[in-house]
């Protein structure tokens, strides 16, 4: 009998993952088709889409959220959002508005 070929796993190899650039940014604008305009720490503005894992887990991203973005060295104008920080993860807390303090 002939030997079967082993199937290779889909996805990025370890070498490809090392080539990615990770940088933090803030969501400036929500665009159609789950795209976002993100302002990076170095004051560049890029267009990003949500990673597949975040889509599967229904993680909502709103304007003003801090996110971690992956960039490839080939196209530095587009990126992939891979993580959204919670308010408790950040050191700066959101200001309390008047209707949040009112008791009913």
Buried (B, 14 or more C-beta within 10 A) or exposed (E): EEEEEEEEEEEEEEEEEEEBEEBBBEBEEEEEEEBBBBBBEEEEEBEBBBBEEBEEEEBEBEEEBBBBBBBEEEEEEBBBBBBBEEEEEEEEEEEEEEEEEEEE
